[in-house]
Amino acid sequence: MTENTAVIYEGTPGVRLRAPGLTIVGSTGEDLVSTAAESVDQGFERIELCGGVGALEANAVRAAVGGRARLGLVRYGFESLERIAGFKQAFAAGEILGPQAFLYPDDEGTEEVEHPDVTLIPIESIEQAESVGRRLAEAHAGLVELYRGLTLEHAAAVLRGSGGEVPVGFVGYDD
């Protein structure tokens, strides 16, 4: 069973999705540490930080939550580095390179949700992950990040589906 997970990304502050075992919340960079600490105080056993969070910020979160929660951070494979670097440069300049998508397991019984800064897509299978990768490449997505237990197999399927046209990130843990 997957632990109660809070996904925190740099974006418009507020909860984007609340489902059994999963909450996805936007936070400003300044509030990242307090958002993570508050999530752990509310009972979240696992914190997953988006790929825009660097090692310094992640370490500050680790210091704030201590051993009370597992801490994961999205990282990108070698094949995605050039595309995610382009996304980072555009983001720093105040531009967005296509839609952003977060994928998570469909065991929450939720539907796809579109917000101004991110689309949240539940994934049922490897085949669906590949299909979603294809759709996101056609939409010129800026990035795709996988959360709450979606595996490397899911990440590979999204990459296959996108033909490598979209940077795909997945969570790694510090323990």
C-alpha positions as CSV (number, residue, x, y, z in Angstrom):
1,M,0.0,0.0,0.0
2,T,1.2,3.5,-0.8
3,E,1.6,5.9,2.0
4,N,-0.4,9.1,2.5
5,T,1.4,11.4,0.1
6,A,1.6,15.2,-0.3
7,V,2.9,16.4,-3.7
8,I,4.2,19.9,-3.5
9,Y,5.2,21.9,-6.5
10,E,6.2,25.5,-7.2
11,G,3.1,27.1,-8.6
12,T,-0.1,29.1,-7.7
13,P,-0.6,28.4,-4.0
14,G,-3.4,26.1,-3.0
15,V,-4.7,22.5,-3.2
16,R,-5.1,21.2,-6.7
17,L,-6.3,17.7,-5.8
18,R,-7.4,16.1,-2.6
19,A,-8.1,12.4,-2.9
20,P,-7.7,9.4,-0.5
21,G,-4.0,9.1,0.2
22,L,-3.0,11.9,-2.1
23,T,-3.0,15.7,-2.0
24,I,-1.3,17.9,-4.7
25,V,-0.6,21.4,-3.6
26,G,1.0,24.5,-5.2
27,S,3.3,26.6,-3.1
28,T,5.6,29.5,-3.6
29,G,9.3,29.0,-3.2
30,E,9.2,31.0,0.0
31,D,6.5,28.8,1.5
32,L,7.9,25.4,0.4
33,V,9.4,24.4,3.7
34,S,6.4,25.5,5.8
35,T,4.0,23.8,3.3
36,A,5.9,20.5,3.7
37,A,6.1,20.8,7.5
38,E,2.4,21.5,7.7
39,S,1.7,18.6,5.5
40,V,3.6,16.3,7.8
41,D,1.9,17.8,10.8
42,Q,-1.4,16.9,9.1
43,G,-0.4,13.3,8.9
44,F,1.3,12.9,5.5
45,E,3.9,10.1,5.6
46,R,5.5,11.0,2.3
47,I,6.4,14.3,0.7
48,E,7.2,14.4,-3.0
49,L,8.7,17.6,-4.3
50,C,8.5,18.7,-8.0
51,G,11.5,18.8,-10.3
52,G,11.8,22.6,-9.9
53,V,13.0,22.1,-6.4
54,G,16.8,22.0,-6.0
55,A,19.0,20.2,-3.5
56,L,19.3,23.3,-1.2
57,E,15.5,23.6,-0.9
58,A,15.0,19.9,-0.6
59,N,17.6,19.8,2.2
60,A,15.8,22.6,4.0
61,V,12.6,20.5,3.7
62,R,14.4,17.5,5.0
63,A,15.7,19.5,8.0
64,A,12.1,20.8,8.7
65,V,10.4,17.4,8.6
66,G,13.3,15.3,9.9
67,G,12.5,11.6,10.0
68,R,8.7,12.1,10.3
69,A,8.2,11.6,6.6
70,R,9.9,10.1,3.6
71,L,11.1,12.8,1.2
72,G,11.1,12.3,-2.6
73,L,12.3,14.6,-5.3
74,V,11.5,14.5,-9.0
75,R,14.6,13.9,-11.2
76,Y,14.9,13.6,-14.9
77,G,16.7,10.9,-16.9
78,F,19.6,11.7,-19.2
79,E,17.3,11.6,-22.3
80,S,15.2,14.5,-20.8
81,L,18.0,16.8,-19.6
82,E,18.2,19.1,-22.7
83,R,14.4,19.6,-22.8
84,I,14.0,20.2,-19.1
85,A,16.9,22.7,-19.2
86,G,15.0,24.6,-22.0
87,F,11.9,24.5,-19.8
88,K,13.9,25.8,-16.8
89,Q,15.3,28.7,-18.9
90,A,11.9,29.7,-20.2
91,F,10.3,29.4,-16.7
92,A,13.1,31.7,-15.3
93,A,12.3,34.2,-18.0
94,G,8.6,34.1,-17.1
95,E,7.5,32.0,-20.0
96,I,5.8,28.6,-20.0
97,L,6.8,26.0,-22.7
98,G,3.5,24.2,-23.2
99,P,1.3,22.6,-20.6
100,Q,2.7,20.9,-17.5
101,A,1.2,17.5,-16.5
102,F,1.5,15.5,-13.3
103,L,0.6,11.8,-13.5
104,Y,-0.5,9.7,-10.5
105,P,-2.0,6.2,-9.9
106,D,-5.7,6.0,-10.6
107,D,-6.5,4.2,-7.4
108,E,-7.9,7.4,-6.0
109,G,-11.0,7.2,-8.2
110,T,-10.4,10.7,-9.6
111,E,-10.8,12.2,-13.1
112,E,-8.4,14.3,-15.1
113,V,-8.3,17.9,-13.7
114,E,-7.0,20.9,-15.6
115,H,-5.7,23.9,-13.7
116,P,-4.1,27.0,-15.1
117,D,-0.6,25.9,-14.2
118,V,-0.9,22.1,-14.3
119,T,-3.0,19.2,-15.6
120,L,-3.4,16.3,-13.2
121,I,-3.9,12.9,-15.0
122,P,-4.7,9.6,-13.2
123,I,-3.0,6.6,-14.8
124,E,-4.5,3.1,-14.7
125,S,-1.9,1.1,-16.7
126,I,1.4,1.1,-18.6
127,E,-0.6,1.2,-21.8
128,Q,-2.5,4.3,-20.7
129,A,0.8,6.0,-19.7
130,E,2.2,5.4,-23.2
131,S,-1.0,6.8,-24.7
132,V,-0.9,9.9,-22.4
133,G,2.7,10.4,-23.4
134,R,1.6,10.5,-27.1
135,R,-1.2,12.9,-26.3
136,L,1.1,15.2,-24.3
137,A,3.7,15.3,-27.1
138,E,0.9,16.3,-29.6
139,A,0.0,19.1,-27.1
140,H,3.6,20.2,-26.9
141,A,3.7,19.6,-23.2
142,G,6.5,21.4,-21.4
143,L,7.1,18.6,-18.9
144,V,5.6,15.5,-17.4
145,E,6.2,14.4,-13.8
146,L,5.1,11.1,-12.3
147,Y,4.1,10.8,-8.6
148,R,2.9,8.6,-5.8
149,G,4.3,5.3,-6.8
150,L,4.2,5.4,-10.6
151,T,7.3,3.4,-11.5
152,L,10.2,3.6,-13.9
153,E,8.1,1.4,-16.2
154,H,5.5,4.1,-16.3
155,A,8.1,6.7,-17.0
156,A,9.5,4.6,-19.9
157,A,6.0,4.2,-21.3
158,V,5.4,8.0,-21.3
159,L,8.8,8.5,-23.0
160,R,8.0,5.9,-25.6
161,G,4.6,7.4,-26.2
162,S,6.0,10.9,-26.6
163,G,8.8,9.8,-28.8
164,G,11.2,11.5,-26.5
165,E,9.6,14.9,-27.3
166,V,8.6,15.6,-23.7
167,P,10.9,15.7,-20.6
168,V,9.7,13.0,-18.1
169,G,10.5,13.2,-14.4
170,F,10.0,10.6,-11.7
171,V,10.4,10.6,-8.0
172,G,13.6,9.3,-6.2
173,Y,13.9,9.1,-2.4
174,D,16.7,10.2,-0.1
175,D,16.5,7.1,2.0
